[in-house]
Amino acid sequence: MDRAELFRELKLSARRSVVWGPLTFSVALLVFLGAGALRLWPRISGQHLPFSMIWPFARPLLAVALELSFLVSVPIALALSATTRAARSHGVASWRVSALSTAVLVVGLGLLSFGLSSALDSGRSSPGELASELVTSARESCLESSPPAEVSVPLVGFSWVCEKNHAPRLHGHAPVGNRAEFEASTIELSDDLRHIALARFTLAFTTASVPVRVHAEHATLSGLPPWGRSRRLPFGLRSCLFVLSVIVAGYGVGRLAARVLWLPGWAGALCGVWLSGWLWFAESWLERREPRWQTYLALPLSGFLALASVAALLLLGRRLWLRAVRTRTPLERP
């Protein structure tokens, strides 16, 4: 391949990436925005809250939706770009073409997603801090009201119950059943709402046969999905992990799809979706773990493992197809 032909291939590859990248990113963003809306809607439904109160809780969900869209869209876009008819018409693409396609998408979509994400969720105020302020404000309103009084905490789902000659008690539904309720004297929320600490805790629920009531001086609920991105993972390290994982998975699946000329477009898209699913699962697992250097390797390692599984499946399918062809050929001879 001479220099002019290589330049032409690079130009066409960059053009295909510019087409497929924003398209897959937009679809992924719509999916993650829908998931975020489903998390937020039960907390605001029927409360007639002002936008100024809803936005601080919606902002982290929008930021993480942008980051996850970047994580999952690049492998799908590169797999689709490599399996189009235009790409197939030029034969096996060189490694420079695959590298350029990967670089165009990683730089373009990465700057867009992480730039907007950093602006939306800069870390100046966390959802946990805002929720704690709402809890404190509701408790003060309960104390100022004439007993008996009950003041709900907006966007949190709990309420303070104030009775005469008794300290305020926090009351709400526990996430262990439809009829499970809890009470506590105090509550502490982590910055990303992954951990909840309760004092003088009481849990009451009814089983199929008997009612159950549990008391504890201190109780901690941990391992919850973070509201937005986890605050335990620094933003710089998180963005580097995302970029590294996307480069591994995106370049790998794009190069593999380019070399397997018999792979149809829909199968290439499935390969990209398979790798993106692995990356998303690893990221969700990482968000729930304590920040240790071993756990950080899970995200890029998942890209390697997913790529190896795709290569193994394609190799197995190719061998089975060739075996079937060899088996039929003698029978078809006159």
N, C-alpha and C positions, 0 to 999 in steps of 0.2 A: 504494500500500500504506500503510494507516494504521499508527499506532504499535502498536496492539494486535495487528494481524496480523503486523507485523514481529517483535514480541516472541515471538509464538507460533512463527514460523518459526525464530527464533534458538534457542528452547528445543528444538524438534524436531531441529534440526541438531546441537546440542550432544549430545543424547541419542544420535543415530546415531553420532557420533564416539566417544562413550564405549563404545559396543558394538563397533564395528569396530576401533578403535585397539588395545585390549588383545588382541583376538583375533589380528590380524595380527602384533602384537609377539610374542606367545607362539609362534606358528608360526615366525617368523624366528629367535627365540631358540633353539628346538629345533634348527633347521638349523645354526646357527653353533656351538652346543654340540656337535653331532655332528661337525662339521668339526674342532673343537678336540680332541675325544676321539680322532679318527683321528690327529692329530699327536702326541698324548701317549702313546697306547697302545704304539707300538713301543719307546718308551724305558723303559717300566715293565713290559712283559710278561715274565713269568717271572723277575723279580728279587726279588719278595717284599719290596718296599721299604715302610718305615713311611709312614703318612699325613703325618707331619710333614715328610718329605722330598719327597713328591709335591706337597703343597699349594702351596709357593712357585712351582712351575712351572705348576700348574693355575690359580692365581689370575690371572695376566695374561691367559690365554686366556679365562677367564670374563669378565674386565673388558672385553676388546675385543669379545666376543660381545654384551654388553649394548649397547655403543656402536653396533656395526654393525646390530643389530636395530632400534634407533631410526632409523638412517639409511634403512633400506630399508622399514620398515613404514609410515611416515607417508604416503608417496605412494600406496601400495596401499590403505590404509584410507580416505583421502580420495576416491580414485576409486570405491571400492565404496560409500561413503556417499552420493556424488552420483548414483549410478545405481540406487539401490534404488527399489522401487515407491512407497514413501512419499515419497521426494524427487521422483519424476516426477509424482506426483499434484498437486503444487502449482505445476507449470510451471517456468519458468526461475528459479532462485534468484538473489537479489541478491548483490552483491559483499560485503555485510556478512555474509551467511550463510556464504559461502565463507571469509571471513577469520576468523569465529568458530570454524568447524570446524578450521581450520588452527591457530589459537592454542590451542584446547583440547588438541589432540594434541601440539603442540610443547612446551607448558608441562608437561603431565602426564607424557608419556613421556620428555621430556628430563630433567626433574628425577629421575625414577625411574632411568633408565639411567645418567646421568652421576653422580648421587649415589652409587649403588651401585658404579659403576666407580671413582670416586675413592677410596671406602673400601677396595675390594679391591686396587687397584694405586696406592697413594699415592706411590710413587717412593722410599720409604725404602730398599728393597733391590730390585735389578733381577735378572732371570734370568741375565744375564751375570756379575754378581758372585757369585751363588750357584754357578753352574757353575764359575767360576774357583776358588772355595773347594773344591769337590769335586775338581777336577783337582789342586790343591795337596795336599789331604789324601791322595788316592790315591798321589801320587808319594812322599810321606813314608812311607806304609805299604809301598810297594814297596822303598824303601831300607832299611827296618827288617827286611824279610823276608830269609830266607836265599836267596842266588842258586842257581840261576835261579828267578825269581819273576815272576808276572804278576798285576797288580791292575787290575781294571776300574774305570772311572769311572761310577758310577750316573747315569742320566738323560742322559748325554752320548754314550755309545756308543763311547768310546775306552778304551784300556787302556795301562797303563805296563808295560814289559818291562824287567826288571833282570837283567843278567848280570854275572858276576864280572869285575872289572877294566874295566868299561865303564859309562859314564854311562847313566842311565835313558833309554829311548827310548819315545816315544808311538806307539802302533800302532792302526790302525783301518781301516775300510772307507771309501774315497773315493766321493763321489756322482757318479761318472762311468762306472759300469758295475757289473755284478754281481760281477766278480772283481777290481776295482781296489782296491788297498790302499796305504796311505801310512805313512810313519814321519817323526818329527820329534823334535827335542831339546826344544823349548819351544813353548808355544801361548799366545796372547793372544786373549781373547774380548771383543767389545764388549758394552755394557750390554744391548742388545736382541738380541744374537746375529746381527746383520746382517753383521758383519765378523769374520773369523778370520785371525790372523797367525801364521805358523809359521816356525821357524828350523831350518836344516839339514834341509830337507824332501826326502823321497824318495817318488816316486810310481811304482808298478809295476802294470802291467796287461798283458793279452795280447790282441792283435788276432787277426783271422782267420788270419794267417800267421806273425807274429813276436811275441815278447815285447818290451815296451817298458818302459824304466826311465829316469825323469827325476829329475835332482838339481838342487836350488836352495838357495843359502845362505839366502834369505828368500823366502817365498811368502805371498800374501794372497788370501783368498777373500772377495769382497764381493758385494753385491746379493742376499743371501739374504733370504727373507721374515722380518720381525721376529717375535720371540717375544712375542706380545702387541702392544701399541701401540709405535710407534717412539719412542725416547727423544729423537730429534733434533727432534721437533715438540712444543712445549710444550703441556701439557694445556689451558690456557686458550684458546690459539689453535686447537687441535684442536676443542674444543667449540664455539667461535664459528663455525668453518668448517662443522661439521656442522649447526648450527642454521640458518645462513644458507642452506645448500644445500637443507635440508629445507623451509624456508619457500618458496624459489623453486619447487622441484619439486612440493611438496605443494599449495600454493595454485594453481599453474598447472594441474596436472592436475585438481584438484577443480573449478576454474572452467570448464575446457574441457569436462569431462564433464557439468557442470550445464547448459551452454548447448547441447550437442549432445543434444537430447531423443531422437533415434532410436537413440542408442548403447545397446546392451543391457548388462546387468550384467557378463556374462563378458568383453565387449570392454573395458569400463571397468577391470576387474581386470587385463587384459593391458596396458593403457596404464600402469597403476601399476607393474606388474612391469617393464615396459620402462624406465621412469624409474629405478626402484630399481636395476636392473642397471647402468645407466650410472653412477649414483652409486657403487655398489660397485666397479666397474671403475676409476673415477677415484681412489677412495680407496686401492685396492690399488696403483695406479701411483704415487700420491703417497708412499706408505710407503717405496718403494724409491728415492726421489730425495733429493738433498741439499736441505737447507732453504733455498730461495730464494723471494723474494716472488713471482716469476713462477709457480712451481709451485703456490703456494697458491691461485691463481685457477682451477686445473684442476677443483676439486671443484664450486664453484658454477657455473662455466661449463658443466660437463657437464650440470647440471640444465637450463640454458637450451637447450643443443643437443638434448637428449632431448625437451624439451617442443616445440621447433620441429619436430622430426621427427614427433612424434605428430600435431601440428596439420596438417602437410603431408599425412600419410597419410590422416587423416580427411577433409580437403578433397578429396584425390584420389578416395577411395572414394565420397564424396558425388557428385562430378561424374560418375564412371563409372556410378553407379546412375541418375542423372537422364538420362544419355545413353541408357542401355538402355531406360528407360521411354519416352522420346520415340520411340525406334526401334520399339518394339512397339505403341505406341498406334494408328498408322494401319492396321496389319495387323489389329487386333482390331475395327476399325469395320465395320459391315455394308455 
